[in-house]
Structures are given as structure tokens and as C-alpha cells.
Amino acid sequence: MASVARKYDLYSDAFRADTYATFARMREHDPVICQPGMDGETPIWWVTRYDDAEAVLLDDERFVRDPRLAVPPEQRPELPEFFSFIDSNMLNRDGDDHRRLRRLVSKAFTPRMIEQLRPRIQEIADELIDRVSADGEMELVSDFAFPLPITVIAELLGVPAADRESFREWSGAMVSPALAAAEMERADALLGAFVNYLLALFAERRNEPGEDLVSALVAVEDGGDTLSEEELCSMVALLIVAGHETTVSLIGNAMRALLTHPEQRAAIERDPSLLPAAVEELIRYDGPVERTLNRWAAVDVEIRGQKIRRGETVIVVLGAADHDPERFDEPDTLDLAAGRKTRHLGFGRGRHFCLGAPLARLEAEIALGTLLRRLPGLRLAVPPEELRWRPVPLFRSLVALPVAWDA
């Protein structure tokens, strides 16, 4: 398919400041549209209405995550040698490969294990507030929203505290677009270092297993089946990115929403039992994962009269689908207590539904409750229009969230 000019801007600061208005126009006028991706060349099909988005997410036979099932070898980009150590996880596999990887990882990452983390997550949240409570102000992303989930996932995996800042840099390299030669060279160097670090960590855990998730993944077995080195690396990389990037963004976006909707924030303060349902509505309203990773059409398929050919790229715009007025009453209104059955798409749908959703929900619930309970008079320290969004296409994520309270 020949490349065409973009009808909708999906990458600039102007778009990020007015995201949901752009999505509304796409849903109304071009619910399934092909336009170039970030490189200005690669044609991508964008799906924005809820019913279509859900149908694509549930159809993992016609819309696949593994390009090898849809794209001829000569059309696939040449990737660095180490890439298989980051790419070989269940998120990037389909069918039997996906089921096998998810089964193995699920043995080591259970909902019961997640719920047992509740006291420790609360302890970390309180420790972070203890550091700043007397100051009367903080930058919420770097002082609270980032260190909480990175500490949780690092402790869960068994990563030494001294290495956690490196994980932030490695994670950034995995999610940030690198188009220029210098950017690609830097990303390759960082990701190569990350793979080497993980291989050394696996060797260490084989010799001296601990009570951590890396030790469990190294040892996991199902009928003689185990994870290869590439699969181990890729799974830990996925857990690190999904285990903190999304939660950092979720906490930041949710607090911004609550601080700009005082009546909703007051409802939670009056009745903290609303928090679990509130987290679901906050994910729907301004979720951390704005759009899915690429899928590829494994066969020719038609959506709303648009013919998508085998091998073409499809992206589901979760943020647009979760504001679809055909699915949600008054979708641009934040309403935590209305009993709205959200059934949002923020964690995906189908076989690739987010394995870490219970952990993200738990961390968000504890984070929001702790901030509202322990920081009286919590408020934005800058006008809302001064807040800026990170230039990362996959996530909707604040650069910073300056807040103040009555110390």
C-alpha cells in the first residue's frame, strides 16, 4: 500500500494536549483509517471504536502479534542480534507458543502471590510519603509514582536495590522510539547491557536460588518444558516494563484526574471503599496504555468496509475505544461513584489480557488511598494546562506532576 499523508496527528505535543478530541474525530469520521506511523512512511491501520477494538483484540488468529505469521521474511526489518532476548515473550507470540509461555509464567506469577504483596506495597507507599510529608510539596511522578512500582517489581524479581536506577534507563530504551542513527545506536547499547545483566542474574539464581520471581522463572517446569535463556530474558524485560511503566503512568494520570475533579476526589475521601471501582473508572477515563503494540493481519480482512490485506499493520487505539459514546454514557465525564460498569479495554482483552493487571490495580489502589489519606489539602502546584506528556507513543504518561499540600 502506498504511503499517504497523515490525516490525524498522533505524535505531537499539540495532540497530547488535546488527545481525546482527536480520538473523537477519528471515531466519528474515520473509525478504521490507514495512515503512516511515526516514521512517516510505514502504513498503519488505526481502529478507534469500542466494538471494533474489542473484536480485533479477541481475534488472535486473524490479528497476530508475531509478524512471522503474517509478513514475508524479505519484508521484515533486520533486527539486532540480541533482539530475540527481548522479543521472545508471551506478548509477542500467538497460538500454542503464547499458551505455552503464559502457562509457564503463570505458575510463578499467581494472583495469590500478588495479594500477599499488599502489606509490603503499603509499607513502601508510607515510606515514600514519610520522606516528603513535612516539605509540603513534591514532584509526584519522580518522588512517588516511579519509586513505588519499580521498588515492588524489583523486590518481586529479586533485583538488588543498587541496580534499580539502571532498570529505569533500560526500560526507557525499550519504550522510547529511536528513529535517528544516534538514537538507535544508544538504544542498542543500553539493551545489549540489559541482556548481559539479566544473563548474569539468571546464572546467579541457578547457583543460589532465592524466594524471588527470577528464581521461580529459572526453575519453572511443566511436563519437562522450561523457559529458554531468550524466553527468560524476554519475560523479565516484559515484567519490568509492564510492571512499572504502566503503573507509574496510571498513578500520575489518576492523581491528575482526581485533583482536577475535586468532587470525585472528595467522594473517595468520604468513602475509601470506592477505591477499587474508582481505579477501573480512572483507567477508562485516562488510561496509561493509549494504544496497543502492532498487530499484523494474518489474512485479508474487512472492518467497516475497509479492506486490510495480509501482512498490513493494525493498531487498536484503547484511549479512543474507552471514550466511545456507543459504549459508555457521557464517556468524557469522570464519574467514580455512578456504578458505571466500565469493562474498559485498558488491560486489553482476550488471550493477551495483561497478566499483571491484579498487581497494577493493587498498586494504584494503595497509592491513591495513601496520597489522599496522608497529604491533607493535596492540590496541583501548577495550572493544569502547564502539565506536559512524555513523547512515548504507546503510553499516555505525564513528564511531571508538581503537587502541594498543607504540611
C-alpha positions in Angstrom: 0.0 0.0 0.0 1.4 3.4 -0.9 2.1 5.8 1.9 -0.2 8.7 2.3 -0.1 11.9 4.4 -1.4 11.7 7.9 -5.0 13.0 8.3 -4.7 12.8 12.1 -1.7 14.0 14.1 -1.0 11.3 16.7 2.5 12.2 17.8 3.0 16.0 18.6 2.7 17.9 21.8 -0.4 19.6 20.4 -2.0 16.2 20.0 -1.1 15.1 23.5 -2.6 18.3 24.9 -5.9 17.5 23.1 -5.8 13.8 22.7 -9.4 12.8 23.3 -10.8 15.5 20.9 -8.6 13.9 18.2 -9.9 10.5 19.0 -13.5 11.7 18.9 -13.0 13.0 15.4 -11.4 9.7 14.3 -14.2 7.6 15.8 -16.9 9.7 14.1 -15.3 10.3 10.7 -12.7 7.6 10.2 -13.2 4.7 12.7 -10.9 2.5 10.7 -8.2 4.5 8.8 -4.8 3.8 7.3 -2.1 6.5 7.7 1.7 6.5 8.3 3.2 5.7 11.6 5.8 7.7 13.5 8.4 7.2 10.8 6.1 9.0 8.3 6.3 6.0 5.9 5.0 2.7 7.4 1.3 2.5 6.7 -0.8 1.5 9.8 -4.5 0.8 10.2 -5.9 2.6 13.3 -9.0 1.2 14.9 -10.9 3.5 17.3 -14.4 2.4 18.0 -15.0 0.1 21.1 -16.8 -2.8 19.3 -14.2 -3.0 16.5 -11.3 -2.6 19.0 -12.7 -5.5 21.2 -13.2 -7.7 18.1 -9.6 -7.2 16.9 -8.2 -7.9 20.4 -10.3 -11.1 20.7 -9.3 -12.3 17.2 -5.8 -13.6 17.8 -6.0 -15.8 14.7 -6.6 -13.1 12.1 -4.7 -10.3 14.0 -1.4 -11.6 15.3 1.4 -10.2 17.4 4.1 -12.3 15.8 4.9 -10.8 12.4 6.4 -14.2 11.3 2.8 -15.4 10.9 1.8 -12.7 8.5 4.8 -10.8 7.0 7.1 -12.4 4.3 10.7 -12.7 5.5 12.0 -10.3 2.9 9.7 -7.6 4.3 10.7 -7.9 7.9 13.2 -5.4 9.3 16.7 -6.6 10.2 17.0 -6.6 13.9 20.0 -6.6 16.3 21.4 -10.0 17.2 20.3 -9.6 20.9 16.7 -8.7 20.0 15.4 -12.3 20.5 16.4 -11.9 24.2 13.8 -9.1 24.5 11.2 -10.2 21.9 10.6 -13.8 22.9 7.8 -13.3 25.5 4.2 -14.3 25.5 3.0 -10.8 24.5 4.8 -11.3 21.1 3.6 -14.8 20.5 0.4 -16.4 19.4 -1.4 -19.7 19.4 0.4 -22.6 21.0 3.6 -20.6 21.6 1.6 -18.0 23.5 -0.3 -20.6 25.6 2.9 -22.4 26.5 4.7 -19.3 27.7 1.7 -17.9 29.6 1.2 -21.3 31.3 4.8 -21.4 32.4 4.9 -17.8 33.6 1.5 -18.1 35.3 2.9 -20.8 37.5 5.3 -18.2 39.0 3.1 -15.2 38.9 -0.2 -16.0 40.6 -3.0 -13.7 41.9 -2.5 -15.2 45.4 1.2 -14.2 45.3 0.2 -10.7 44.3 -2.3 -10.3 47.1 0.3 -11.3 49.6 2.3 -8.2 48.5 -0.4 -5.8 49.9 1.3 -5.1 53.3 4.7 -4.5 51.6 3.3 -2.2 48.9 1.5 -0.2 51.7 4.8 -0.1 53.6 6.7 1.3 50.6 4.0 3.9 49.9 4.2 5.1 53.5 8.0 5.2 53.5 7.8 7.4 50.3 5.3 9.8 52.0 7.4 9.9 55.2 10.3 11.3 53.2 8.3 14.3 51.9 5.3 14.9 54.2 6.9 17.7 56.1 8.0 19.5 52.9 4.5 20.5 51.7 5.4 19.8 48.1 6.9 17.2 45.7 7.1 16.2 42.1 4.7 13.3 42.3 6.0 11.3 39.3 9.7 11.1 40.4 9.1 11.2 44.2 6.3 8.7 44.4 4.7 7.3 41.2 8.0 6.0 39.9 9.8 4.6 43.0 6.7 2.7 44.3 6.2 0.3 41.4 9.9 0.0 40.5 10.6 -1.0 44.1 7.8 -3.5 44.1 8.7 -5.2 40.8 12.5 -5.1 41.7 11.8 -6.8 45.0 9.5 -9.3 43.4 12.1 -10.2 40.8 15.0 -10.1 43.3 16.9 -7.3 41.7 19.4 -5.6 44.1 18.4 -2.0 45.1 21.6 -0.6 43.7 20.6 -1.7 40.2 17.1 -0.1 40.1 18.1 3.2 38.5 19.7 1.2 35.6 16.4 -0.5 35.1 14.7 2.9 34.7 17.2 3.7 31.9 16.9 0.2 30.3 13.1 0.4 30.4 13.1 3.8 28.8 15.2 2.5 26.0 12.6 -0.3 25.4 9.6 2.0 25.2 11.1 5.2 23.6 11.1 5.5 19.8 14.5 5.6 18.2 14.5 6.8 14.6 17.8 8.7 14.2 21.0 6.7 13.8 22.5 8.1 17.1 19.3 7.2 19.0 19.3 3.6 17.6 23.0 3.2 18.5 22.3 4.4 22.1 19.3 2.1 22.4 21.2 -0.9 21.1 24.0 -0.3 23.6 21.6 0.0 26.5 19.5 -3.0 25.6 22.7 -5.1 25.0 23.8 -4.1 28.5 20.4 -5.1 29.9 20.5 -8.5 28.3 24.1 -9.1 29.7 22.9 -8.1 33.1 19.9 -10.5 33.0 22.0 -13.4 31.8 24.4 -12.9 34.7 21.4 -12.7 37.1 20.0 -16.0 35.8 23.3 -17.7 36.3 23.5 -16.4 39.8 20.0 -17.6 40.7 20.6 -21.1 39.2 23.6 -21.4 41.6 21.9 -19.8 44.6 18.1 -19.8 44.2 16.1 -17.3 46.4 12.4 -16.7 47.2 12.1 -14.2 44.3 10.3 -14.4 40.9 13.5 -14.7 38.8 14.4 -17.8 40.8 10.9 -19.2 40.2 11.1 -18.4 36.5 14.5 -20.1 36.2 13.2 -23.2 37.9 9.7 -23.3 36.4 8.8 -26.5 34.6 5.7 -28.0 33.1 5.9 -31.6 31.9 9.6 -31.3 31.2 9.1 -27.9 29.5 11.2 -24.9 30.7 11.9 -21.4 29.6 15.0 -20.9 27.3 17.5 -18.1 28.0 15.9 -15.9 25.3 12.4 -16.5 26.8 13.6 -15.9 30.4 15.2 -12.6 29.3 12.2 -11.5 27.4 9.8 -12.3 30.2 11.8 -10.4 32.7 12.1 -7.5 30.3 8.3 -7.6 29.8 7.6 -7.8 33.5 9.9 -4.8 34.2 8.4 -2.6 31.5 4.8 -3.7 32.1 5.4 -3.9 35.9 6.4 -0.3 36.4 5.9 1.9 33.3 2.2 1.3 33.2 1.7 1.8 36.9 3.8 5.0 37.0 1.6 6.4 34.3 -1.6 5.1 35.9 -0.8 6.7 39.3 0.2 10.0 37.7 -2.9 10.2 35.3 -5.2 9.1 38.1 -4.0 11.8 40.5 -4.2 14.5 37.8 -7.8 13.4 37.2 -8.7 13.5 40.9 -7.0 16.8 41.5 -8.9 18.4 38.6 -12.2 16.8 39.7 -12.5 17.8 43.4 -16.0 16.4 43.8 -14.8 13.0 42.7 -11.7 13.2 44.9 -14.0 14.2 47.9 -16.2 11.1 47.2 -13.2 8.8 47.7 -12.1 10.7 50.8 -15.5 10.2 52.3 -15.7 6.6 51.4 -12.4 4.8 50.7 -14.3 1.6 49.8 -14.9 3.3 46.5 -11.2 2.9 45.5 -11.3 -0.4 43.7 -14.1 0.7 41.4 -12.6 4.2 41.1 -9.3 2.7 39.8 -11.3 1.0 37.0 -13.1 4.3 36.0 -9.8 6.2 36.2 -8.2 3.6 33.8 -11.1 4.1 31.4 -11.1 7.9 31.7 -7.3 8.4 31.1 -5.6 5.1 31.0 -1.8 4.6 30.9 -1.7 2.5 27.8 -3.0 4.7 25.0 -2.7 2.2 22.1 -1.7 -1.4 21.6 1.5 -2.7 20.1 1.4 -3.6 16.5 -0.7 -6.4 15.3 -0.5 -7.9 11.7 -3.3 -9.1 9.6 -2.7 -12.9 9.1 -5.3 -13.0 6.3 -7.2 -10.4 4.2 -9.9 -9.0 6.5 -12.6 -6.3 6.3 -13.6 -3.9 9.0 -16.4 -1.3 8.4 -15.9 -1.6 4.6 -12.1 -1.1 4.8 -10.0 -3.9 3.3 -6.9 -4.8 5.4 -4.5 -7.0 3.5 -2.5 -9.9 4.9 0.8 -8.5 6.4 -0.5 -5.0 7.0 -0.1 -3.4 10.4 -3.1 -2.8 12.7 -3.1 -0.7 16.0 -6.0 -0.6 18.4 -6.4 2.9 20.0 -7.5 1.9 23.5 -7.9 5.5 24.6 -10.4 6.2 21.8 -12.3 3.0 22.4 -12.7 3.7 26.1 -14.3 7.1 25.3 -16.8 5.7 22.7 -20.3 7.1 23.3 -21.7 4.0 21.7 -20.3 2.0 24.6 -20.3 4.5 27.6 -22.8 7.1 28.6 -21.1 10.5 28.8 -17.7 9.0 28.2 -15.8 12.3 28.7 -17.2 12.6 32.2 -15.3 11.2 35.2 -17.8 9.5 37.5 -16.3 7.3 40.2 -19.5 6.6 42.2 -22.1 6.1 39.5 -21.8 2.3 39.5 -20.7 2.5 35.8 -19.9 -1.0 34.6 -16.7 0.2 33.0 -15.5 -3.0 31.2 -12.7 -0.8 29.8 -10.0 -2.1 27.4 -7.1 -0.6 29.4 -5.7 -4.1 30.2 -6.5 -5.5 26.7 -8.9 -8.3 26.0 -8.6 -12.0 25.1 -5.5 -14.2 25.3 -3.2 -11.2 25.6 -5.0 -9.7 28.5 -2.5 -8.2 30.9 -1.1 -10.8 33.3 0.0 -8.1 35.7 -3.5 -6.4 35.9 -4.0 -7.6 39.5 -0.7 -6.0 40.6 -1.4 -2.7 38.8 -4.8 -2.5 40.3 -3.4 -3.2 43.8 -0.6 -0.7 43.5 -2.9 2.0 42.2 -5.5 1.4 44.9 -2.8 1.6 47.7 -1.0 4.6 46.0 -4.2 6.8 45.6 -5.5 5.9 49.0 -2.2 6.7 50.7 -1.8 10.0 48.9 -5.3 11.2 49.8 -5.2 10.0 53.3 -1.8 11.3 54.3 -1.4 14.6 52.5 -4.2 17.0 53.6 -5.2 19.6 51.1 -3.4 17.9 48.3 -3.5 20.0 45.2 -1.8 20.8 41.9 1.2 23.2 42.3 0.9 24.4 38.7 -2.1 25.2 36.4 -3.4 22.0 34.7 -2.6 23.4 31.2 1.1 23.6 32.1 1.4 19.8 32.6 3.3 18.0 29.8 3.1 14.5 28.4 6.0 12.2 27.5 6.7 11.7 23.8 6.2 7.9 24.0 3.5 6.8 21.5 2.5 3.6 23.4 1.8 5.3 26.8 -0.1 8.3 28.0 2.3 9.4 30.6 3.0 12.7 32.4 6.5 14.1 32.4 6.0 15.6 35.9 3.1 16.3 38.3 4.1 19.0 40.8 1.8 18.9 43.9 1.5 20.7 47.2 -0.4 20.1 50.5 -0.9 21.5 53.9 2.3 20.4 55.7 
